[in-house]
Amino acid sequence: MLEVSPMLATPTEVGMPYFAPFIEIEKDILKEAEDELRKTKNSDHIVHVSLNRGMPSTSEINVLMKMVEKIENSQQRMETSVEGILEFLKCVELKMNNWFEELGQK
């Protein structure tokens, strides 16, 4: 019986533990943005934009822009990591296919 290495697991089989560090990073970024906004304004809301209140302040916009940039960077690192895993899996698949072909020829 052929056993599948854990390195060959699909993202579904890997599950949430694999993605947990990325989720934690995004939570940390959000908390950092909330803390920064609380420093600049006494509010429990990140930004509250309405027709009655008008546009958010420059400092609120700057904090949100930094938060978005950090999230984008985190997502880019995650995409790069997933791309690396997929590339590795393609190599393993090719090697296994070659191995099975060699076994079939014997």
CNS distance restraints for C-alpha pairs under 8 A (distance, minus, plus):
assign (resid   4 and name CA) (resid   8 and name CA) 6.54 0.50 0.50
assign (resid   4 and name CA) (resid   9 and name CA) 7.76 0.50 0.50
assign (resid   5 and name CA) (resid   9 and name CA) 7.21 0.50 0.50
assign (resid   8 and name CA) (resid  89 and name CA) 6.50 0.50 0.50
assign (resid   9 and name CA) (resid  13 and name CA) 5.64 0.50 0.50
assign (resid   9 and name CA) (resid  14 and name CA) 6.05 0.50 0.50
assign (resid  10 and name CA) (resid  14 and name CA) 6.11 0.50 0.50
assign (resid  11 and name CA) (resid  15 and name CA) 6.22 0.50 0.50
assign (resid  14 and name CA) (resid  18 and name CA) 6.19 0.50 0.50
assign (resid  15 and name CA) (resid  19 and name CA) 7.47 0.50 0.50
assign (resid  16 and name CA) (resid  20 and name CA) 5.90 0.50 0.50
assign (resid  17 and name CA) (resid  21 and name CA) 7.87 0.50 0.50
assign (resid  19 and name CA) (resid  23 and name CA) 6.37 0.50 0.50
assign (resid  20 and name CA) (resid  24 and name CA) 6.04 0.50 0.50
assign (resid  21 and name CA) (resid  25 and name CA) 6.18 0.50 0.50
assign (resid  22 and name CA) (resid  26 and name CA) 6.38 0.50 0.50
assign (resid  22 and name CA) (resid  74 and name CA) 6.80 0.50 0.50
assign (resid  22 and name CA) (resid  75 and name CA) 7.73 0.50 0.50
assign (resid  22 and name CA) (resid  78 and name CA) 6.94 0.50 0.50
assign (resid  23 and name CA) (resid  27 and name CA) 6.26 0.50 0.50
assign (resid  24 and name CA) (resid  28 and name CA) 6.11 0.50 0.50
assign (resid  25 and name CA) (resid  29 and name CA) 6.20 0.50 0.50
assign (resid  25 and name CA) (resid  74 and name CA) 7.24 0.50 0.50
assign (resid  26 and name CA) (resid  30 and name CA) 6.20 0.50 0.50
assign (resid  26 and name CA) (resid  71 and name CA) 6.08 0.50 0.50
assign (resid  26 and name CA) (resid  74 and name CA) 7.31 0.50 0.50
assign (resid  27 and name CA) (resid  31 and name CA) 6.15 0.50 0.50
assign (resid  28 and name CA) (resid  32 and name CA) 6.05 0.50 0.50
assign (resid  29 and name CA) (resid  33 and name CA) 6.22 0.50 0.50
assign (resid  29 and name CA) (resid  67 and name CA) 6.18 0.50 0.50
assign (resid  29 and name CA) (resid  70 and name CA) 6.86 0.50 0.50
assign (resid  29 and name CA) (resid  71 and name CA) 7.15 0.50 0.50
assign (resid  30 and name CA) (resid  34 and name CA) 6.16 0.50 0.50
assign (resid  30 and name CA) (resid  67 and name CA) 6.77 0.50 0.50
assign (resid  31 and name CA) (resid  35 and name CA) 6.08 0.50 0.50
assign (resid  32 and name CA) (resid  36 and name CA) 6.13 0.50 0.50
assign (resid  33 and name CA) (resid  37 and name CA) 6.16 0.50 0.50
assign (resid  33 and name CA) (resid  46 and name CA) 7.71 0.50 0.50
assign (resid  33 and name CA) (resid  63 and name CA) 6.15 0.50 0.50
assign (resid  33 and name CA) (resid  64 and name CA) 6.90 0.50 0.50
assign (resid  33 and name CA) (resid  67 and name CA) 6.11 0.50 0.50
assign (resid  34 and name CA) (resid  38 and name CA) 6.18 0.50 0.50
assign (resid  34 and name CA) (resid  45 and name CA) 7.76 0.50 0.50
assign (resid  34 and name CA) (resid  46 and name CA) 5.75 0.50 0.50
assign (resid  35 and name CA) (resid  39 and name CA) 6.36 0.50 0.50
assign (resid  36 and name CA) (resid  40 and name CA) 6.56 0.50 0.50
assign (resid  36 and name CA) (resid  63 and name CA) 7.11 0.50 0.50
assign (resid  37 and name CA) (resid  41 and name CA) 5.93 0.50 0.50
assign (resid  37 and name CA) (resid  43 and name CA) 7.74 0.50 0.50
assign (resid  37 and name CA) (resid  46 and name CA) 6.43 0.50 0.50
assign (resid  37 and name CA) (resid  60 and name CA) 6.45 0.50 0.50
assign (resid  37 and name CA) (resid  63 and name CA) 7.07 0.50 0.50
assign (resid  38 and name CA) (resid  42 and name CA) 5.46 0.50 0.50
assign (resid  38 and name CA) (resid  43 and name CA) 5.87 0.50 0.50
assign (resid  38 and name CA) (resid  44 and name CA) 7.06 0.50 0.50
assign (resid  40 and name CA) (resid  59 and name CA) 7.42 0.50 0.50
assign (resid  40 and name CA) (resid  60 and name CA) 7.98 0.50 0.50
assign (resid  46 and name CA) (resid  60 and name CA) 7.99 0.50 0.50
assign (resid  47 and name CA) (resid  56 and name CA) 6.72 0.50 0.50
assign (resid  47 and name CA) (resid  60 and name CA) 6.93 0.50 0.50
assign (resid  48 and name CA) (resid  56 and name CA) 7.27 0.50 0.50
assign (resid  49 and name CA) (resid  53 and name CA) 6.42 0.50 0.50
assign (resid  49 and name CA) (resid  54 and name CA) 6.22 0.50 0.50
assign (resid  49 and name CA) (resid  55 and name CA) 5.89 0.50 0.50
assign (resid  49 and name CA) (resid  56 and name CA) 6.25 0.50 0.50
assign (resid  50 and name CA) (resid  54 and name CA) 5.85 0.50 0.50
assign (resid  50 and name CA) (resid  55 and name CA) 7.49 0.50 0.50
assign (resid  56 and name CA) (resid  60 and name CA) 6.06 0.50 0.50
assign (resid  56 and name CA) (resid  61 and name CA) 6.56 0.50 0.50
assign (resid  57 and name CA) (resid  61 and name CA) 6.31 0.50 0.50
assign (resid  58 and name CA) (resid  62 and name CA) 6.06 0.50 0.50
assign (resid  59 and name CA) (resid  63 and name CA) 6.17 0.50 0.50
assign (resid  60 and name CA) (resid  64 and name CA) 6.20 0.50 0.50
assign (resid  61 and name CA) (resid  65 and name CA) 6.04 0.50 0.50
assign (resid  62 and name CA) (resid  66 and name CA) 6.23 0.50 0.50
assign (resid  63 and name CA) (resid  67 and name CA) 6.19 0.50 0.50
assign (resid  64 and name CA) (resid  68 and name CA) 6.10 0.50 0.50
assign (resid  65 and name CA) (resid  69 and name CA) 6.12 0.50 0.50
assign (resid  66 and name CA) (resid  70 and name CA) 6.20 0.50 0.50
assign (resid  67 and name CA) (resid  71 and name CA) 6.22 0.50 0.50
assign (resid  68 and name CA) (resid  72 and name CA) 6.06 0.50 0.50
assign (resid  69 and name CA) (resid  73 and name CA) 6.17 0.50 0.50
assign (resid  70 and name CA) (resid  74 and name CA) 6.14 0.50 0.50
assign (resid  71 and name CA) (resid  75 and name CA) 6.10 0.50 0.50
assign (resid  72 and name CA) (resid  76 and name CA) 6.07 0.50 0.50
assign (resid  73 and name CA) (resid  77 and name CA) 6.26 0.50 0.50
assign (resid  74 and name CA) (resid  78 and name CA) 6.28 0.50 0.50
assign (resid  75 and name CA) (resid  79 and name CA) 6.10 0.50 0.50
assign (resid  76 and name CA) (resid  80 and name CA) 6.12 0.50 0.50
assign (resid  77 and name CA) (resid  81 and name CA) 6.13 0.50 0.50
assign (resid  78 and name CA) (resid  82 and name CA) 6.16 0.50 0.50
assign (resid  79 and name CA) (resid  83 and name CA) 6.00 0.50 0.50
assign (resid  80 and name CA) (resid  84 and name CA) 6.17 0.50 0.50
assign (resid  81 and name CA) (resid  85 and name CA) 6.35 0.50 0.50
assign (resid  82 and name CA) (resid  86 and name CA) 6.18 0.50 0.50
assign (resid  83 and name CA) (resid  87 and name CA) 6.12 0.50 0.50
assign (resid  84 and name CA) (resid  88 and name CA) 6.17 0.50 0.50
assign (resid  85 and name CA) (resid  89 and name CA) 6.15 0.50 0.50
assign (resid  86 and name CA) (resid  90 and name CA) 6.19 0.50 0.50
assign (resid  87 and name CA) (resid  91 and name CA) 6.43 0.50 0.50
assign (resid  88 and name CA) (resid  92 and name CA) 6.29 0.50 0.50
assign (resid  89 and name CA) (resid  93 and name CA) 5.98 0.50 0.50
assign (resid  90 and name CA) (resid  94 and name CA) 6.18 0.50 0.50
assign (resid  91 and name CA) (resid  95 and name CA) 6.25 0.50 0.50
assign (resid  92 and name CA) (resid  96 and name CA) 6.07 0.50 0.50
assign (resid  93 and name CA) (resid  97 and name CA) 6.05 0.50 0.50
assign (resid  94 and name CA) (resid  98 and name CA) 6.19 0.50 0.50
assign (resid  95 and name CA) (resid  99 and name CA) 6.07 0.50 0.50
assign (resid  96 and name CA) (resid 100 and name CA) 6.09 0.50 0.50
assign (resid  97 and name CA) (resid 101 and name CA) 6.15 0.50 0.50
assign (resid  98 and name CA) (resid 102 and name CA) 6.20 0.50 0.50
assign (resid  99 and name CA) (resid 103 and name CA) 6.26 0.50 0.50
assign (resid 100 and name CA) (resid 104 and name CA) 6.09 0.50 0.50
assign (resid 101 and name CA) (resid 105 and name CA) 6.27 0.50 0.50
assign (resid 102 and name CA) (resid 106 and name CA) 6.56 0.50 0.50
